[in-house]
Amino acid sequence: METLLRALQTVEAGEPGLRALVEVSPLGIVVMDPQGDPVFYNPRCVELHGLTLEAARHGGWANAVHPDDRERVVSSWHAAARDGRPWSDTYRFVHPSGEIVWVSGRVAPIRVSDRVVAYVGTLEDVTGLKRAQQDLERAVRARDEVLSIVAHDLRDPLNSVSLAIESLLRRSLDAPAREAKLVSMQRAVGAMDRLINDLLDAARIEAGRLELRHSAVDLYRLIEDVLEAHAAQARERRVTLERECSPALAP
């Protein structure tokens, strides 16, 4: 313990260059006694978790750890301190202002004559990195949802094309019926083309290169396409689909 006290005195009242370095360090710097209790914080350390050294003593530092991380961090740190092992973890502080601060904490033992006399540690603010990772995870989930929806929606126009081809292959249809089937196939192919473009748009969104193009939509034709796309499923389930709109519906 005397060695630890001398080291702290060197930092606080000794070499001006060393003291200034500790004071302005972008990393939080903490020194703990052999039992793992803090005995020194630099200003950056206090900024990160919002606790004074006095408030952090005797296990008080755990109060600043996010409740969801607290048990893991406290138990793993004290286990490492008992065994005299280095320790590291990434976890959250809840600042008194309510702000969530992600930190990467690292601690190493200081040994004298093979005996642990203190621990020295650093706290690095990794909030920006964590938020970027979370944004990326949300983007990946959104992309996967889009892919799932598009893959599901592709089945309807494919079914329409398949049924139309089967009807055409029977060769028992008259000219108007064959033309209607071909129109149905054309609509289904158009629907698939739009879905494929949706997939490409998802890729453009991730790359930050999506361009919005505004165009008029024929609502009557859109409703016709929807009815056509679901006609086969409606028949299988004995459901009747009806529409109530005029072909003169404005775009």
Contacts in CASP RR format, 6 or more apart in sequence:
PFRMAT RR
TARGET T0000
AUTHOR 0000-0000-0000
METHOD contacts of the structure
MODEL  1
METLLRALQTVEAGEPGLRALVEVSPLGIVVMDPQGDPVFYNPRCVELHG
LTLEAARHGGWANAVHPDDRERVVSSWHAAARDGRPWSDTYRFVHPSGEI
VWVSGRVAPIRVSDRVVAYVGTLEDVTGLKRAQQDLERAVRARDEVLSIV
AHDLRDPLNSVSLAIESLLRRSLDAPAREAKLVSMQRAVGAMDRLINDLL
DAARIEAGRLELRHSAVDLYRLIEDVLEAHAAQARERRVTLERECSPALA
P
1 33 0 8 1.000
1 34 0 8 1.000
1 117 0 8 1.000
3 110 0 8 1.000
3 112 0 8 1.000
3 117 0 8 1.000
3 118 0 8 1.000
4 31 0 8 1.000
4 33 0 8 1.000
4 39 0 8 1.000
4 110 0 8 1.000
4 117 0 8 1.000
4 118 0 8 1.000
7 31 0 8 1.000
7 110 0 8 1.000
7 118 0 8 1.000
8 31 0 8 1.000
8 39 0 8 1.000
8 40 0 8 1.000
10 18 0 8 1.000
11 18 0 8 1.000
11 19 0 8 1.000
11 22 0 8 1.000
11 40 0 8 1.000
12 19 0 8 1.000
13 19 0 8 1.000
22 29 0 8 1.000
22 42 0 8 1.000
23 42 0 8 1.000
23 43 0 8 1.000
25 42 0 8 1.000
25 44 0 8 1.000
26 44 0 8 1.000
27 44 0 8 1.000
27 122 0 8 1.000
27 123 0 8 1.000
27 124 0 8 1.000
28 41 0 8 1.000
28 42 0 8 1.000
28 44 0 8 1.000
28 45 0 8 1.000
28 48 0 8 1.000
28 122 0 8 1.000
28 123 0 8 1.000
28 124 0 8 1.000
29 40 0 8 1.000
29 41 0 8 1.000
29 42 0 8 1.000
29 44 0 8 1.000
29 45 0 8 1.000
29 120 0 8 1.000
29 121 0 8 1.000
29 122 0 8 1.000
29 123 0 8 1.000
30 38 0 8 1.000
30 40 0 8 1.000
30 41 0 8 1.000
30 42 0 8 1.000
30 45 0 8 1.000
30 107 0 8 1.000
30 120 0 8 1.000
30 121 0 8 1.000
30 122 0 8 1.000
30 123 0 8 1.000
31 38 0 8 1.000
31 39 0 8 1.000
31 40 0 8 1.000
31 118 0 8 1.000
31 119 0 8 1.000
31 120 0 8 1.000
31 121 0 8 1.000
32 38 0 8 1.000
32 39 0 8 1.000
32 81 0 8 1.000
32 107 0 8 1.000
32 118 0 8 1.000
32 119 0 8 1.000
32 120 0 8 1.000
32 121 0 8 1.000
33 39 0 8 1.000
33 118 0 8 1.000
33 119 0 8 1.000
34 81 0 8 1.000
34 116 0 8 1.000
34 117 0 8 1.000
34 118 0 8 1.000
34 119 0 8 1.000
35 81 0 8 1.000
36 77 0 8 1.000
36 78 0 8 1.000
36 81 0 8 1.000
36 119 0 8 1.000
37 57 0 8 1.000
37 58 0 8 1.000
37 59 0 8 1.000
38 53 0 8 1.000
38 56 0 8 1.000
38 57 0 8 1.000
38 61 0 8 1.000
39 53 0 8 1.000
39 57 0 8 1.000
39 118 0 8 1.000
40 53 0 8 1.000
41 52 0 8 1.000
41 53 0 8 1.000
41 56 0 8 1.000
44 123 0 8 1.000
45 123 0 8 1.000
46 52 0 8 1.000
46 53 0 8 1.000
48 93 0 8 1.000
48 95 0 8 1.000
48 101 0 8 1.000
48 103 0 8 1.000
48 123 0 8 1.000
48 125 0 8 1.000
49 56 0 8 1.000
49 61 0 8 1.000
49 64 0 8 1.000
49 93 0 8 1.000
49 95 0 8 1.000
49 101 0 8 1.000
49 103 0 8 1.000
49 123 0 8 1.000
50 64 0 8 1.000
50 93 0 8 1.000
50 95 0 8 1.000
50 96 0 8 1.000
51 60 0 8 1.000
51 61 0 8 1.000
51 63 0 8 1.000
51 64 0 8 1.000
56 64 0 8 1.000
62 70 0 8 1.000
62 73 0 8 1.000
62 74 0 8 1.000
64 93 0 8 1.000
64 94 0 8 1.000
64 95 0 8 1.000
65 73 0 8 1.000
65 74 0 8 1.000
65 91 0 8 1.000
65 92 0 8 1.000
65 93 0 8 1.000
65 94 0 8 1.000
66 91 0 8 1.000
66 92 0 8 1.000
66 93 0 8 1.000
66 94 0 8 1.000
66 100 0 8 1.000
67 94 0 8 1.000
68 92 0 8 1.000
69 91 0 8 1.000
69 92 0 8 1.000
72 89 0 8 1.000
72 91 0 8 1.000
73 89 0 8 1.000
73 91 0 8 1.000
76 87 0 8 1.000
76 89 0 8 1.000
77 87 0 8 1.000
77 89 0 8 1.000
77 107 0 8 1.000
80 86 0 8 1.000
80 87 0 8 1.000
80 107 0 8 1.000
81 87 0 8 1.000
81 119 0 8 1.000
84 109 0 8 1.000
84 116 0 8 1.000
85 109 0 8 1.000
86 106 0 8 1.000
86 107 0 8 1.000
86 108 0 8 1.000
86 109 0 8 1.000
87 105 0 8 1.000
87 106 0 8 1.000
87 107 0 8 1.000
88 104 0 8 1.000
88 105 0 8 1.000
88 106 0 8 1.000
88 107 0 8 1.000
89 104 0 8 1.000
89 105 0 8 1.000
90 102 0 8 1.000
90 103 0 8 1.000
90 104 0 8 1.000
90 105 0 8 1.000
90 126 0 8 1.000
90 130 0 8 1.000
91 102 0 8 1.000
91 103 0 8 1.000
91 105 0 8 1.000
92 100 0 8 1.000
92 101 0 8 1.000
92 102 0 8 1.000
92 103 0 8 1.000
93 100 0 8 1.000
93 101 0 8 1.000
93 103 0 8 1.000
94 100 0 8 1.000
94 101 0 8 1.000
95 101 0 8 1.000
100 127 0 8 1.000
101 125 0 8 1.000
101 127 0 8 1.000
102 125 0 8 1.000
102 126 0 8 1.000
102 127 0 8 1.000
102 128 0 8 1.000
102 129 0 8 1.000
102 130 0 8 1.000
103 123 0 8 1.000
103 124 0 8 1.000
103 125 0 8 1.000
103 126 0 8 1.000
104 123 0 8 1.000
104 124 0 8 1.000
104 126 0 8 1.000
105 121 0 8 1.000
105 122 0 8 1.000
105 123 0 8 1.000
105 124 0 8 1.000
106 121 0 8 1.000
106 122 0 8 1.000
106 124 0 8 1.000
107 119 0 8 1.000
107 120 0 8 1.000
107 121 0 8 1.000
108 119 0 8 1.000
108 120 0 8 1.000
108 121 0 8 1.000
109 116 0 8 1.000
109 118 0 8 1.000
109 119 0 8 1.000
110 116 0 8 1.000
110 117 0 8 1.000
110 118 0 8 1.000
110 119 0 8 1.000
110 120 0 8 1.000
111 117 0 8 1.000
139 206 0 8 1.000
143 202 0 8 1.000
143 206 0 8 1.000
146 198 0 8 1.000
146 199 0 8 1.000
146 202 0 8 1.000
147 199 0 8 1.000
147 202 0 8 1.000
150 195 0 8 1.000
150 198 0 8 1.000
150 199 0 8 1.000
150 202 0 8 1.000
153 195 0 8 1.000
154 192 0 8 1.000
154 195 0 8 1.000
156 191 0 8 1.000
156 229 0 8 1.000
156 230 0 8 1.000
156 232 0 8 1.000
156 233 0 8 1.000
157 187 0 8 1.000
157 188 0 8 1.000
157 189 0 8 1.000
157 190 0 8 1.000
157 191 0 8 1.000
157 192 0 8 1.000
157 195 0 8 1.000
157 229 0 8 1.000
158 188 0 8 1.000
158 192 0 8 1.000
159 232 0 8 1.000
159 233 0 8 1.000
160 184 0 8 1.000
160 185 0 8 1.000
160 187 0 8 1.000
160 188 0 8 1.000
160 228 0 8 1.000
160 229 0 8 1.000
160 231 0 8 1.000
160 232 0 8 1.000
161 185 0 8 1.000
161 188 0 8 1.000
161 189 0 8 1.000
163 232 0 8 1.000
164 181 0 8 1.000
164 182 0 8 1.000
164 184 0 8 1.000
164 185 0 8 1.000
164 188 0 8 1.000
165 185 0 8 1.000
167 173 0 8 1.000
167 177 0 8 1.000
167 181 0 8 1.000
168 178 0 8 1.000
168 181 0 8 1.000
168 182 0 8 1.000
173 181 0 8 1.000
184 228 0 8 1.000
187 224 0 8 1.000
187 225 0 8 1.000
187 228 0 8 1.000
187 229 0 8 1.000
188 228 0 8 1.000
188 229 0 8 1.000
191 225 0 8 1.000
191 229 0 8 1.000
201 210 0 8 1.000
204 210 0 8 1.000
204 211 0 8 1.000
216 251 0 8 1.000
217 251 0 8 1.000
218 251 0 8 1.000
219 245 0 8 1.000
219 249 0 8 1.000
219 250 0 8 1.000
219 251 0 8 1.000
220 245 0 8 1.000
220 246 0 8 1.000
220 247 0 8 1.000
220 248 0 8 1.000
220 249 0 8 1.000
223 243 0 8 1.000
223 245 0 8 1.000
227 241 0 8 1.000
227 243 0 8 1.000
230 241 0 8 1.000
231 241 0 8 1.000
233 239 0 8 1.000
234 240 0 8 1.000
234 241 0 8 1.000
END
